[in-house]
Amino acid sequence: MKKLLSLILLLSFTIKAQEIKIGTQTWTTKNLDVSKFRNGEAIPLAKTNAEWELAGKKKQAAWCYYENKEENGTTYGKLYNWFAVNDPRGLAPKGYHIPSDAEWTILTDNLGNKAGTKMKSTSGWDNNGNGSNTSGFAALPSGDRKENGYFAYVGAYCNWWSSSKSYSEHAWSRQFYDYSDLVYRNNGYEQYGFSVRCIKDCSNDYPPNIELNKRNAEEKKNTAKLEAELDRAFKVLCSCGCCSNTFLRKNGWGHGEPNHPPTRLTGDLEQTGCLSPINVLLVGFMGIYAQMGDKNPLQSSLEDFKFCSKNCAYNCGR
């Protein structure tokens, strides 16, 4: 009986030691490392590039270790696609949930300036990119996995999913770089493999409060409105025929790559002067929106494209 009691106390201490309270929220201090959903069913492991890509195309949950090396799981936990995050069987353990976009914002707002430095671990980051970890969050550079199965950026970068969908085939996440003291609000492709952190449920109910519910509802409404306005801006650009050298990729705005064919719009906004280089929404090999500060990336792109469409309309005599 004494041994059983000691084991229970040890487990309780271990769980508590892997949590940190930041403001009104309680976060886990380690990346999620489960291979089963909350209901006990197995989450499919996708090792090969073909397995990972197929799971994404079928919109099926999948996990892997970085570079499929189990030893990486000891340090960084597992990488999950967003279909695992959004699966109704539940990815987070009982008593926890995957944080929404609004909950991530509450965390970074609470930490204020240089939130990235306060959240990054004191070791493990490349290029002297270690943080102070004064928050206790202990963010490690776990890298990610692309939709085609390729791994990238361990040591220099990490990304955590939220439970909030942003728009078609994308969901919000939070991103850290070795060279920056900021936390980036990222629009990630659902087929990517990102790390996952959990946040503790409220003792009485979840979602935890009216303020959070309100923020979630406003975010969803604003995103839908911005998408509609962007669509109108695209129609002006396409009908005008200006900006014709780059393209809109299926998973983000910006400069494309040979492996990602165009889907809706062609146009090199930077070359035509529609966007200044500093305002171009960088996609590159990340396949994401990169955003400085707190502005919604859809809002940023809307402002830039409105400016572009205005100039195109003027040049076309419209």
N, C-alpha and C positions, 0 to 999 in steps of 0.2 A: 504493500500500500504506500509506503514511504517513497519507494522507487517511482511508482506511478505519479505521485504528487510532485516529486522532483522533476520528472519529465514534463509534466504539464506546465510547471513554473518556468522551466527552461525554454519550452516552445513559446510561451507567452512573452518571455523576455526577448527572445530572438525576433519575434514579430514586431515588438515595440521598438527594438533597436534598428529595424529596417524602415521605420517611419520617421517623418519629420513634420512638425507643425509649422506652417508658414502663414502668418496672418490667421485667418479663420479656417484654413484648409489643412488637411493632413494628407501628405503625399508619401508614396513609397520612395526609398532612397536607392533602389536598385531597379534595373530594367526587368520587365516581365520575362519569365523563363518557364512558361507552362507549355505542355504538349497536348493537353486535354481541355475541352471546354468545361464550363462550370457544371454541366449536366453529366460529365464523365465521358462523353464521346471524344474520340481522338481527333486532333487537328491534323490534317494531312501534312506530311513532311515533303517538301519539294526540293530535292537536291540538285538535279541536273538543270541546265538552262532550259531545256525543252519542257521539263516538268513545271518549272516556275512560270514560264510563258504561257503554257496551256492552262494552268490554274487561273491566271489573270484573265485570259480570253473567255474562260467559262464563268468568270466571276465567282470563283470558289476560294474558300479560305485556304491559306498555306503559311507555313513557317519554315525557317532554315536558320542555321548558324552562319555567321559571316564566313565566307569562303568554305562553307560546309565543314568547318573544323570545330569539333566539340569543345576544345580548349578555349575557343573564343567565347563560347557561351558562358563559361565561368566568369569572365570579365564583363562581357557586354550583354548577356542575356540573348534572347532570340530576336530575329527580325520577322515581322508579320506583314502580310499585305492587308489592305484596308477591309477586304472582305471578311477576314478573321475578326477584325475589330468590330465590324457591324453585324456579325452573325448573331441571330436571336438566341443561340444556345449559351451565349455569354462567355467572353474571353477573360474578363477580370474575375479573380477569386471572390467568394462570398464575402460581403461586407465592403466591397470596393467596386468602382466602376471606372471605365475609361473616361478621362476628362473631356468635357465639351470644349469647343473653341472659346466660349465665354469664360469657362473656368480657368483656362490657360491665361486669358487676358487678366483675370482677377489676380492671378499669381504674379505676373510680370508687373502689373500696375502697383501691386503691393511692394515689390522690391525696388521699383523706381529706376533711376539712372544706372547704367552699366549692370543691368540685371543679368546679362550673360556671364560677366565676371563673377558675380555673386553666386551663380548657379553651377559654374564649371568646377570640376574637381581640381585639386591642387597638383595633380600629376597625370601623366598619360597623354597630354596633348602635344602635337608637333609644333615646331617653330616657336617655342617659348609661349605657347598659347594657353598655358595653365591658368586657372582662375583662383579666386580666394576661397570659394565655397563657403562664404559666410552664411549663406542661406541653409546649408546642410543638404541641398538637393543632390549634389555629387554627380553632375552630368559628365559622362565619359564619351569620347569620340568613337562611337560604334559603327560609323559608316552606314551604307545602305545597299540595297540591291535593286537594279533597274528592272523594267518590265521584261527585258530580254534575258534576264538572269545574271547579268554581269554585276560584280561587286565593285564598290568604289569608296575611297575617302576615309577608311578607318584610320584613326590617329589625327585626322584633321577636321572632322565634321560629324555631326549627328542630327537626327531628325526624329521627333516623336509625334505619333498620330494623335489627333483628337477624334472624338466620336461624331463630329459635325461635318456633314457633306457640304461642299461649297457650290459646285455646279456639276454638270454632267461629267462623270468619270473622274472627279477630283474631290478631295476632302482637305480640310484645314489641318495643319500640323505646326509644330514649332521647331526651329532650326538654329543650330549653333555652328560657328566656325572658329578655327584656331586663331585666326587673325583679328577677331572682332570681340568687343565686349557687349554686343547687343544680342537680343533674342529676336529672331526673324519670324514673322507670321507667314507661313508658306502654304501655297496651294499645290498639294501633292497629287500625283497620278495614283489612282487607287491600286494599280498593279504593282507599285513599288513596294519594297520591303523596308519598313522603318522600325525603330524601336518603339516600345510601349511603356509608359508609366501609368500607375493607377493612383486614384484619389479615393479617400475613404468616404463611404456613404455617411449621410447625416444620421444621427441616432434615432430620429423620429420619422423622417421621410426623405425621399429622393424623387425628383430634384429638390435640393436642400432649401431653397427660399424663393420668395416672390421676385426679388431683385434679379437673381440668376435666370429665372424663367423669362422675365421681361427682356433681359439682354439677349437671350437665345432667340426669342421671337423677333426682336428688332433686327438682329443680324440676318436672319432668314429673309425677312421682308426687304431689307436694304439690298441684299445680294440679288434677289429676284428683280428688283427695280433697276439695278445697275446693269444686269445682263440684258434687259429689254432695251435700255438706252444704248448700250454698246451695239446691239444688233442694228438699231436705226443708224448709228454712225457708220457701220460697215457698209450699209446699203449705199450711202453717199459716196464712200470711197470707191466701191466697186463700180458704181454707175459712172463715176467721173473718170476712172481708168488711170489715175495717177498712182505713184508708188508701185513699181512693178518688178522689183528684183529679189525680195526676200519673201518669206511666207509665214502664215499663221500655222503653227503646228497643232496637232490634235490635243497636245497636253501643255499648251502654254503659248504666250506671245513671245516674239523676239526673233533672234537669229536662229535659223534652223540648221539641221545636220542632214547629211545625205541619207542616213538611215531612217529619217522621219519625213515622209512625203507630205506635201501641203494638203490642206483639207478644205479651207474656206476662202482664204484671202491671200493674194500675192501683193508684195510691196515692200521695198526697203525703206522703212520710215526714217532711219538715221541718214541715209544718203540723200534723201530728198529734202532734208531739213525739217520734216514734220516733227521729229523728236530730237532733242539734244542728246548727245551720248550719255550724259549722266541720268537722263530720265528714261532711257530705253529699259524695258522690263527684261532683265537678263534671264535667259533660259539655258543656253549652252547645254552641257551634258547633264545638268541636273534635271531638266524637264519640269521646271517649276517656275513660280513667280519668285523673284528675289525682291524684297521690300525693305527699305530703310525706314525705321520709325514705325508709327502705329497706323498709318493710313491704309485702308483697305486697298489691296492691289487692283481690284476691279475699279475702284474709284480713281486710282492713279491712271489706269489705262483709259478710262472713260475721258478724263480731262485731256490726256494726250491725243486721243483719237478725235475728240471734238475739235481740238486745235488743228489737227491734220486735215480733217474733213472740211473745215472752214477755208483753209488755204487751197485745197484741191478744188473746192466749189468756185472760189474766186478765179483760179487759173483757168477753169473750164468755162468761165463766163456764166456760171449758174447763180 
